[in-house]
Amino acid sequence: MDNTTRLHLLDLIRRAQQATAAHTAAVRAAARAAKAAAQARDHVDDLERQRTTAQDPAQASEATDELDEPLEEYANCLHRLQAAKNKVARTFLAARAANRTLGASYARHARGRARASSRDQIAAGLLDELADVPLEMMDAAHAILVQSSAGKDSLVMLHRIATWAKKAGCLHKVVVIHIDLGEESEWPGVRELAQRQAERYGLRFHVLRAEGGLLGLVEKRGMWPDAARRLCTATLKRDVANKLLRQIAAELGLDEQAVILNCMGIRAAESPARSKKQRLAIDMRTSANSRMVLTWHPIFEVTDREVWQEIATHGLEYHPVYDALIPRLSCVFCVLAPFDVLVRAARLCWALGLPLPARYRDLEAKIGHRFKQSHSLAEVYAEAERLERKEGALVWNRGDAVRQHLGADAADDYLARVALAA
């Protein structure tokens, strides 16, 4: 099966899944409409009983007058219920037609394949096949978007994407974007580093900025994000990037459906939640008839040690906070970071002359919402102050991150490579 056929089948899967989701939503809406109609009917029945049982003619007349508005509301509810039922029927037929079209098309191309028992299995098989041939997949795509945080995983992902794209003759399709969360959220120099990393390969680079930044979002909501409600990722990153995805698809001006690869440096080893993701997936939220967006995790199966090995081997420039043994180039104070990392981040801020620890601590007190259930920013601040008194200011050396993960010889070799490239 060639990639054109795979992409066609994946689009049929997308259509079938979206049609099924529309039917499910219609069923739920119909249930809500039925409940509203029943409640309106109960209200009318209650007023009817009051009218028929009233002993005083004045009370009966008053109850009759009160019936006009509830009867009108009940009629409106019945109208909405009928419309909801009609939509259930339409979406059912649309979902059935989409699934039948998928089944018939897949059957024509599935000869010699293991039998797939569900739509999800068909999709998983096709997506795995595409992910196994990155150069061919990139050749079939119309645009390749690389989301770079400038962190170590983004750096290695970018190196691989650029290397594969050059081999496939697709460098002109690659666009690197960095979403700037603002100086109160990111470490100094992150945006500039992301740009240098992209320019190393001659790639186009765009900076997008989320209005208000993380602290603006927190102050507006009166709450910090958490693992279950990662609005810092959804609102400040994903929603902003999705606007660009739609813009890129429109600018391509294709008569056919645009295929866009949206690349992210997510790895399975980072967390149990991320390990459940796929190397390649259809972005149902952003895909439409005019565009097929595939979310690609090119370094999904790479280990932490392998990330640092690739950085060292190719002399890739990473952010110096890693040398201060901060494990991730996320927000300065990330809600997912453990206590000891937050304490180290506070000490690093002081070493760099950044006022952020007090700014975050004071915002926590202002909104009255604890940074994490396990510990507050006030506790982080206090522990950082204690360690500063005990150990003095935080110090580090260039190459300490490579030294920690790969040893002293690898760090010396890395520094020599960087010096030669300068």
PyMOL commands that set and color helices and strands:
alter all, ss='L'
color gray80, all
select helices_A, chain A and resi 3-53+57-66+68-109+119-131+134-140+152-168+171-173+190-199+213-221+231-252+268-270+272-275+304-314+320-322+339-351+356-367+377-391+400-406+408-421
alter helices_A, ss='H'
color red, helices_A
select strands_A, chain A and resi 143-147+174-180+204-209+258-263+280-282+291-296
alter strands_A, ss='S'
color yellow, strands_A
deselect
rebuild
show_as cartoon
